[in-house]
Amino acid sequence: MFEILSAERISPGVRRAVISAPDIARAHRPGQFIILRCHENGERIPLTVADKDVEKGTITLVWQEVGVTTYYLGTMCAGDRLQDLCGPLGKPTHVKKFGTVVGVGGGIGVAPLFPITKAMQQAGNHVISIVGSRTEGLLIMTEEMRKVSDELLISTDDGSFGIHGFVTQVLQSVIDRGAKIDLCVAIGPVPMMRAVVKVTRAANVPTVVSLNPIMVDGTGMCGSCRVEVGGKTRFGCVDGSEFDGFEVDFDLLMKRLAMYKGPELIALNKFRETERGCQCRIPGGAA
């Protein structure tokens, strides 16, 4: 079982944990993810590895509390152990010296963008990072991103910090100033990634997006993570999670992501109503 070494809240609804997983830390590459299970009767969920320390044998997970399992995971503390941790899964990011790479991260998408940005800079690229959120209090990992970026641009929708506007507006301003962008990597909410692609398509900037389809087994067996890319069915877990943004059918992706919103909300409300739901850990046998 995998021990949680530290756990903290880093913004409203967002938590970070460092977990002992030496084998995964050694094998992991930027862009890959893990699948975990909190307890014996828990569901399996995918989370992207936000950082790792090979010498210490640890990986860092950053997640948003949106459903029963992510809320439950947020109640776990240092010293607790996860039932299962499987990975690394998925294809690593294609890292090489492209030239100028722009990374665009929205909300929780900054966490998976961090190791990719770090690797791109280490490969000799000039890295421009654009990160944003709805308001200042929801910004995450800005100092970490600053350390691995040649230029960091921060925006908030309400103007409470940094540039007043959306990340797409900041991206457009970078394009308008004449920067030659060789690759754009966008990670965040699906509407944000679709909007980024609209901007980069017009400027003919190659763009990679990281998709977050519904996933169960993570090995391509169940087919629940299927997405349509270039008119063909692909599986997010084994073919991704990164795809050519120009080829992704975002409308279909959004429809599939909304399939279980009702049952998810019912389950979450039930979880919150339990005596221990949001205050401390549920006993291992709880669903």
DATATA-V499560 format. One record per pair of residues at least 4 apart in sequence whose ideal C-beta (glycine too) atoms are under 8 Angstrom apart, sorted by sequence separation. I is the first residue (numbers start at 1). J is the second residue. If there is no record, write none. Layout:
i:I j:J
i:I j:J
This chain:
i:10 j:14
i:21 j:25
i:22 j:26
i:23 j:27
i:24 j:28
i:28 j:32
i:38 j:42
i:53 j:57
i:66 j:70
i:67 j:71
i:68 j:72
i:69 j:73
i:70 j:74
i:71 j:75
i:72 j:76
i:76 j:80
i:105 j:109
i:106 j:110
i:109 j:113
i:110 j:114
i:112 j:116
i:113 j:117
i:114 j:118
i:115 j:119
i:116 j:120
i:117 j:121
i:118 j:122
i:119 j:123
i:121 j:125
i:134 j:138
i:141 j:145
i:142 j:146
i:143 j:147
i:144 j:148
i:145 j:149
i:156 j:160
i:165 j:169
i:166 j:170
i:167 j:171
i:168 j:172
i:169 j:173
i:170 j:174
i:171 j:175
i:172 j:176
i:173 j:177
i:175 j:179
i:188 j:192
i:189 j:193
i:190 j:194
i:191 j:195
i:192 j:196
i:193 j:197
i:194 j:198
i:195 j:199
i:196 j:200
i:197 j:201
i:198 j:202
i:199 j:203
i:200 j:204
i:201 j:205
i:217 j:221
i:228 j:232
i:235 j:239
i:236 j:240
i:237 j:241
i:239 j:243
i:243 j:247
i:244 j:248
i:249 j:253
i:250 j:254
i:251 j:255
i:252 j:256
i:253 j:257
i:254 j:258
i:255 j:259
i:260 j:264
i:261 j:265
i:262 j:266
i:263 j:267
i:264 j:268
i:265 j:269
i:266 j:270
i:267 j:271
i:268 j:272
i:269 j:273
i:270 j:274
i:273 j:277
i:276 j:280
i:282 j:286
i:9 j:14
i:10 j:15
i:37 j:42
i:53 j:58
i:65 j:70
i:105 j:110
i:120 j:125
i:133 j:138
i:156 j:161
i:159 j:164
i:165 j:170
i:174 j:179
i:188 j:193
i:200 j:205
i:217 j:222
i:228 j:233
i:229 j:234
i:234 j:239
i:235 j:240
i:236 j:241
i:243 j:248
i:248 j:253
i:272 j:277
i:276 j:281
i:277 j:282
i:9 j:15
i:10 j:16
i:37 j:43
i:52 j:58
i:64 j:70
i:65 j:71
i:76 j:82
i:121 j:127
i:133 j:139
i:146 j:152
i:156 j:162
i:158 j:164
i:159 j:165
i:163 j:169
i:175 j:181
i:186 j:192
i:187 j:193
i:200 j:206
i:201 j:207
i:216 j:222
i:227 j:233
i:228 j:234
i:234 j:240
i:271 j:277
i:272 j:278
i:276 j:282
i:8 j:15
i:9 j:16
i:37 j:44
i:52 j:59
i:63 j:70
i:105 j:112
i:120 j:127
i:132 j:139
i:133 j:140
i:145 j:152
i:154 j:161
i:155 j:162
i:156 j:163
i:163 j:170
i:174 j:181
i:186 j:193
i:200 j:207
i:226 j:233
i:227 j:234
i:276 j:283
i:7 j:15
i:8 j:16
i:36 j:44
i:37 j:45
i:51 j:59
i:52 j:60
i:105 j:113
i:131 j:139
i:154 j:162
i:155 j:163
i:156 j:164
i:157 j:165
i:216 j:224
i:226 j:234
i:227 j:235
i:274 j:282
i:7 j:16
i:8 j:17
i:35 j:44
i:36 j:45
i:51 j:60
i:65 j:74
i:104 j:113
i:153 j:162
i:154 j:163
i:155 j:164
i:157 j:166
i:215 j:224
i:216 j:225
i:226 j:235
i:227 j:236
i:234 j:243
i:7 j:17
i:24 j:34
i:35 j:45
i:49 j:59
i:50 j:60
i:63 j:73
i:103 j:113
i:117 j:127
i:131 j:141
i:142 j:152
i:153 j:163
i:155 j:165
i:186 j:196
i:197 j:207
i:214 j:224
i:215 j:225
i:225 j:235
i:226 j:236
i:229 j:239
i:6 j:17
i:7 j:18
i:35 j:46
i:36 j:47
i:49 j:60
i:50 j:61
i:63 j:74
i:131 j:142
i:155 j:166
i:186 j:197
i:196 j:207
i:213 j:224
i:214 j:225
i:225 j:236
i:271 j:282
i:5 j:17
i:6 j:18
i:34 j:46
i:35 j:47
i:49 j:61
i:50 j:62
i:117 j:129
i:142 j:154
i:155 j:167
i:184 j:196
i:197 j:209
i:213 j:225
i:223 j:235
i:225 j:237
i:274 j:286
i:4 j:17
i:5 j:18
i:21 j:34
i:33 j:46
i:34 j:47
i:48 j:61
i:103 j:116
i:171 j:184
i:196 j:209
i:213 j:226
i:227 j:240
i:4 j:18
i:5 j:19
i:33 j:47
i:47 j:61
i:103 j:117
i:131 j:145
i:155 j:169
i:213 j:227
i:229 j:243
i:230 j:244
i:4 j:19
i:5 j:20
i:33 j:48
i:34 j:49
i:139 j:154
i:155 j:170
i:220 j:235
i:225 j:240
i:229 j:244
i:3 j:19
i:32 j:48
i:33 j:49
i:47 j:63
i:113 j:129
i:129 j:145
i:184 j:200
i:193 j:209
i:211 j:227
i:227 j:243
i:231 j:247
i:2 j:19
i:3 j:20
i:31 j:48
i:32 j:49
i:103 j:120
i:139 j:156
i:153 j:170
i:193 j:210
i:220 j:237
i:230 j:247
i:2 j:20
i:113 j:131
i:219 j:237
i:220 j:238
i:229 j:247
i:2 j:21
i:101 j:120
i:129 j:148
i:181 j:200
i:218 j:237
i:219 j:238
i:220 j:239
i:229 j:248
i:129 j:149
i:136 j:156
i:217 j:237
i:228 j:248
i:229 j:249
i:28 j:49
i:95 j:116
i:110 j:131
i:127 j:148
i:128 j:149
i:131 j:152
i:135 j:156
i:153 j:174
i:167 j:188
i:184 j:205
i:186 j:207
i:190 j:211
i:215 j:236
i:227 j:248
i:228 j:249
i:45 j:67
i:98 j:120
i:127 j:149
i:128 j:150
i:129 j:151
i:131 j:153
i:132 j:154
i:134 j:156
i:135 j:157
i:139 j:161
i:181 j:203
i:183 j:205
i:184 j:206
i:185 j:207
i:186 j:208
i:187 j:209
i:190 j:212
i:215 j:237
i:227 j:249
i:93 j:116
i:127 j:150
i:128 j:151
i:129 j:152
i:130 j:153
i:131 j:154
i:132 j:155
i:133 j:156
i:134 j:157
i:135 j:158
i:137 j:160
i:183 j:206
i:184 j:207
i:185 j:208
i:186 j:209
i:187 j:210
i:213 j:236
i:28 j:52
i:45 j:69
i:95 j:119
i:101 j:125
i:103 j:127
i:105 j:129
i:126 j:150
i:127 j:151
i:128 j:152
i:129 j:153
i:130 j:154
i:131 j:155
i:132 j:156
i:133 j:157
i:134 j:158
i:136 j:160
i:168 j:192
i:175 j:199
i:181 j:205
i:182 j:206
i:183 j:207
i:184 j:208
i:185 j:209
i:186 j:210
i:212 j:236
i:228 j:252
i:24 j:49
i:34 j:59
i:36 j:61
i:43 j:68
i:45 j:70
i:95 j:120
i:100 j:125
i:101 j:126
i:102 j:127
i:103 j:128
i:105 j:130
i:106 j:131
i:107 j:132
i:128 j:153
i:130 j:155
i:132 j:157
i:135 j:160
i:136 j:161
i:167 j:192
i:171 j:196
i:183 j:208
i:185 j:210
i:211 j:236
i:227 j:252
i:228 j:253
i:43 j:69
i:93 j:119
i:97 j:123
i:99 j:125
i:100 j:126
i:101 j:127
i:102 j:128
i:103 j:129
i:104 j:130
i:105 j:131
i:106 j:132
i:107 j:133
i:135 j:161
i:166 j:192
i:227 j:253
i:25 j:52
i:34 j:61
i:42 j:69
i:96 j:123
i:97 j:124
i:98 j:125
i:99 j:126
i:100 j:127
i:101 j:128
i:102 j:129
i:103 j:130
i:104 j:131
i:105 j:132
i:106 j:133
i:107 j:134
i:114 j:141
i:121 j:148
i:168 j:195
i:172 j:199
i:24 j:52
i:25 j:53
i:26 j:54
i:95 j:123
i:97 j:125
i:100 j:128
i:102 j:130
i:117 j:145
i:121 j:149
i:168 j:196
i:171 j:199
i:175 j:203
i:25 j:54
i:110 j:139
i:111 j:140
i:121 j:150
i:166 j:195
i:167 j:196
i:171 j:200
i:211 j:240
i:212 j:241
i:227 j:256
i:42 j:72
i:110 j:140
i:111 j:141
i:114 j:144
i:118 j:148
i:132 j:162
i:168 j:198
i:175 j:205
i:210 j:240
i:211 j:241
i:226 j:256
i:25 j:56
i:26 j:57
i:28 j:59
i:38 j:69
i:107 j:138
i:110 j:141
i:114 j:145
i:117 j:148
i:168 j:199
i:210 j:241
i:211 j:242
i:25 j:57
i:108 j:140
i:110 j:142
i:113 j:145
i:117 j:149
i:210 j:242
i:211 j:243
i:25 j:58
i:39 j:72
i:107 j:140
i:209 j:242
i:2 j:36
i:16 j:50
i:25 j:59
i:38 j:72
i:114 j:148
i:132 j:166
i:208 j:242
i:209 j:243
i:22 j:57
i:24 j:59
i:38 j:73
i:110 j:145
i:132 j:167
i:208 j:243
i:21 j:57
i:22 j:58
i:131 j:167
i:208 j:244
i:209 j:245
i:20 j:57
i:21 j:58
i:36 j:73
i:130 j:167
i:207 j:244
i:208 j:245
i:211 j:248
i:20 j:58
i:21 j:59
i:38 j:76
i:49 j:87
i:132 j:170
i:206 j:244
i:207 j:245
i:19 j:58
i:49 j:88
i:207 j:246
i:209 j:248
i:18 j:58
i:19 j:59
i:44 j:84
i:105 j:145
i:130 j:170
i:213 j:253
i:18 j:59
i:19 j:60
i:42 j:83
i:130 j:171
i:18 j:60
i:19 j:61
i:44 j:86
i:211 j:253
i:214 j:256
i:17 j:60
i:40 j:83
i:46 j:89
i:64 j:107
i:213 j:256
i:214 j:257
i:16 j:60
i:17 j:61
i:38 j:82
i:39 j:83
i:64 j:108
i:130 j:174
i:213 j:257
i:16 j:61
i:37 j:82
i:38 j:83
i:63 j:108
i:200 j:245
i:201 j:246
i:212 j:257
i:214 j:259
i:16 j:62
i:36 j:82
i:37 j:83
i:62 j:108
i:103 j:149
i:128 j:174
i:214 j:260
i:15 j:62
i:36 j:83
i:37 j:84
i:14 j:62
i:15 j:63
i:36 j:84
i:63 j:111
i:197 j:245
i:14 j:63
i:35 j:84
i:36 j:85
i:62 j:111
i:196 j:245
i:197 j:246
i:14 j:64
i:15 j:65
i:35 j:85
i:36 j:86
i:13 j:64
i:14 j:65
i:34 j:85
i:35 j:86
i:128 j:179
i:197 j:248
i:10 j:62
i:13 j:65
i:34 j:86
i:35 j:87
i:193 j:245
i:5 j:58
i:13 j:66
i:34 j:87
i:128 j:181
i:197 j:250
i:33 j:87
i:34 j:88
i:35 j:89
i:32 j:87
i:33 j:88
i:34 j:89
i:17 j:73
i:32 j:88
i:33 j:89
i:194 j:250
i:32 j:89
i:33 j:90
i:125 j:182
i:185 j:242
i:193 j:250
i:15 j:73
i:32 j:90
i:15 j:74
i:17 j:76
i:28 j:87
i:29 j:88
i:31 j:90
i:32 j:91
i:186 j:245
i:27 j:87
i:28 j:88
i:31 j:91
i:32 j:92
i:190 j:250
i:24 j:85
i:27 j:88
i:31 j:92
i:50 j:111
i:106 j:167
i:184 j:245
i:30 j:92
i:31 j:93
i:50 j:112
i:105 j:167
i:19 j:82
i:24 j:87
i:29 j:92
i:30 j:93
i:48 j:111
i:49 j:112
i:51 j:114
i:52 j:115
i:104 j:167
i:190 j:253
i:191 j:254
i:21 j:85
i:24 j:88
i:29 j:93
i:48 j:112
i:50 j:114
i:51 j:115
i:104 j:168
i:190 j:254
i:9 j:74
i:30 j:95
i:50 j:115
i:120 j:185
i:19 j:85
i:49 j:115
i:104 j:171
i:190 j:257
i:117 j:185
i:7 j:76
i:102 j:171
i:116 j:185
i:7 j:77
i:7 j:78
i:116 j:187
i:4 j:76
i:6 j:78
i:102 j:174
i:113 j:185
i:4 j:77
i:5 j:78
i:4 j:78
i:113 j:187
i:4 j:79
i:112 j:187
i:3 j:79
i:4 j:80
i:3 j:80
i:4 j:81
i:102 j:179
i:109 j:186
i:110 j:187
i:3 j:81
i:4 j:82
i:62 j:140
i:109 j:187
i:110 j:188
i:2 j:81
i:33 j:112
i:62 j:141
i:100 j:179
i:102 j:181
i:109 j:188
i:1 j:81
i:2 j:82
i:100 j:180
i:101 j:181
i:104 j:184
i:108 j:188
i:109 j:189
i:1 j:82
i:31 j:112
i:99 j:180
i:100 j:181
i:101 j:182
i:102 j:183
i:103 j:184
i:104 j:185
i:105 j:186
i:106 j:187
i:107 j:188
i:1 j:83
i:2 j:84
i:100 j:182
i:101 j:183
i:102 j:184
i:103 j:185
i:104 j:186
i:105 j:187
i:106 j:188
i:107 j:189
i:2 j:85
i:99 j:182
i:100 j:183
i:101 j:184
i:102 j:185
i:103 j:186
i:104 j:187
i:105 j:188
i:106 j:189
i:109 j:192
i:31 j:115
i:98 j:182
i:99 j:183
i:101 j:185
i:103 j:187
i:104 j:188
i:30 j:115
i:31 j:116
i:98 j:183
i:107 j:192
i:30 j:116
i:106 j:192
i:106 j:193
i:30 j:118
i:104 j:192
i:30 j:119
i:50 j:141
i:93 j:185
i:104 j:196
i:51 j:144
i:14 j:108
i:112 j:210
i:109 j:210
i:102 j:205
i:93 j:208
i:14 j:138
i:12 j:137
i:11 j:137
i:12 j:138
i:14 j:140
i:11 j:138
i:11 j:139
i:90 j:218
i:11 j:140
i:89 j:218
i:10 j:140
i:89 j:219
i:10 j:141
i:86 j:218
i:90 j:236
i:90 j:237
i:91 j:238
i:89 j:237
i:90 j:238
i:91 j:239
i:94 j:242
i:89 j:238
i:91 j:240
i:93 j:242
i:90 j:240
i:91 j:241
i:90 j:241
i:91 j:242
i:48 j:210
i:46 j:212
i:46 j:215
i:45 j:215
i:44 j:216
i:46 j:218
i:44 j:217
i:44 j:218
i:31 j:210
i:35 j:215
i:35 j:218
i:33 j:218
i:46 j:237
i:48 j:241
i:68 j:264
i:67 j:264
i:71 j:268
i:68 j:267
i:72 j:271
i:67 j:267
i:68 j:268
i:71 j:271
i:67 j:268
i:71 j:272
i:80 j:281
i:83 j:284
i:68 j:271
i:75 j:278
i:75 j:279
i:77 j:281
i:75 j:280
i:76 j:281
i:71 j:277
i:75 j:281
i:71 j:278
i:75 j:282
i:33 j:241
i:72 j:281
i:31 j:241
i:72 j:282
i:31 j:242
i:39 j:282
i:41 j:284
i:40 j:284
i:41 j:285
i:39 j:284
i:40 j:285
i:41 j:286
i:42 j:287
i:39 j:285
i:41 j:287
i:39 j:286
